[in-house]
Amino acid sequence: MYPWQHERRFNAYPQYFKQTFGQRVQKVSIDAGFDCPNRDGTVAYGGCTFCDNEAFNPSYCRPEVSVREQIGVGMRFHRKRYHDPGRYLAYFQAYSNTHAPLAQLKRIYEEALAVPGVIGLVIGTRPDCLDLEKLDYFRQLAETKYVVLEIGIESCYDATLKRINRGHSYAQAVDAIHLAAARGIHVGTHLIFGLPGESQDMLLAQAQMLSRLPLNTIKFHQLQLIRGTAMVTDYERHPEDFHFYQLQAYLELMCRFIERLDPRIVIERFFAEAPPELDVTPIRWNLRNDQLLQQFERLLERENTWQGRLCAFR
């Protein structure tokens, strides 16, 4: 039995931090002005077809504001909301946050780590933005700080990755994850449920594929159509390739997925939220994430199942 099983039926992010640090740790989002290689022409143009950073970036995250100032605003917000968590992770969230020369990265990250109360970094990036020199730098940081590289996968299928204009293969993601983990760096990833052309069996098969990887954390989210993105155009042209889940069907699919997922992988979230004015998804659940999570946990209890119950260990 894993320690988290005394409290919940999946390896939950808040409990993981309490076990690791003895208290709540809060992420503070930062937009440091990075771009992406599949937006600026390094790999491609246009970016991922589903992407619009305005759909998830907090309003205070503006690249013209210094990293220190953004962290300060974020801390003040979370102190009011959570009665001062005390410890924070600087979360470089917008776009690809290792897509710059190493000297520039060092200046930005070390500005964040110099803020009192910041105990580490969470860095959202892509597998093609992590060379060995950068990984060795993160290894050095990880010797004294908590460092996570969030390496986006989104799908384990190359045909899907090509269609959504990711600009990298699944094999590249696997290589980057192994290289980072071998250096003692915590690794997280994302997976989207409902990408065009993927069947339910394909989605479930990814649980075993991901369980073979040295991942520490994972985020799941249902596909959402965001106004103005290329994916909206793809949907309008090929609606037969898309499947948007009713809530109960999604909860049941997620239940079946985590049964097959390595119980050592910490789950950060199961659902995505987008501003209502930007969300043009045909099926919308109109519930907050905490309400969705309550329903999911009740389903796990009714089914008497849990994360890893059917997992074939790596």
Steps between C-alpha positions, in 0.01 A plus 500: 500500500622849412484776766244702301255207506421575864341828392382476138462256213758670282844650555390861552722805458414681827567188708827443315625844603391454859691172512804656328518837679273457801273785389310648208713631214342736248600564139521863384463541124744714302511617139866573426445589135615175340379381160467150351708340224184401314379860509812698412614290205775304674295185438170629358257790507158539655556307821296204627155512345328492841714766666407845624697598809241764588266212587703404808747778579408702813434867431807615695733294278636754256849468353562876526481461880812362669509142626541623858197728472281225349596267782418769756152554358438127483613451858267772627209336318573156646557635851144632499360184346692239701599693816868515402624161373850613602688323221471560129613360167563746218297357211624605158184408316451697178645353180838316499706617794834353396486644148786747551878501548617354830639831625157659467334205674741523793425869549124445497492191720744637753294818529205280597697288747629815673147591612451405869263205533570356154639150550511383141396523137239339280595556137260432216681406182526269200731204430675685217598789730721297734859448397761331718651830618163619631424164658834505683417848632166373632681206658718743695196700610322181607777423748376782726158601363181321402501502119231364268512495122147478358567343162185508293399177326124557439480172307712187461411469130707663229207537262318705764808708580539583132134596465509737797829653380706406803817496292656204681453124520405279792850349490651845555279545807604160636870580449471839672317348798765231545786750468347729762410223745849350473634831636278494807256757364130455573304457178135574434289481187154575353251282315186617318194275472296543183756607240377445145531149363566326832265221606425407858718189470787719380454728799502212748809344341694813590474415872740210454725702269533779756546256788823383337647850525683650803227759559437665836182694418232517233215732404194381310250721329207460269527658158357850494449713192630851560366781287738608224724191504580287196330202665164675472553512123603132498181412689281699263654318202514149652251472791483122452861469627422660837339354808394733780407313816189535706606534862405151617671337203818699568500407868458132412780521243730668752415232755600227253816693408642549848431136586768424241738779603810447714395593856833673558410777254350802679185635333484880502162542337231320302314790338573820311330834552483780245339843522135460390532782250777308319362147531302391192503126576172339383456315832566706812459372854449835675652382827810613687794262515445432870141396427616273218760345727239424767293313243806308379599395850144380569520290182830343610341413833186351342714292263738408785799568279816708519805616308718208396250224576549351153847635433765274351804645675788624290 
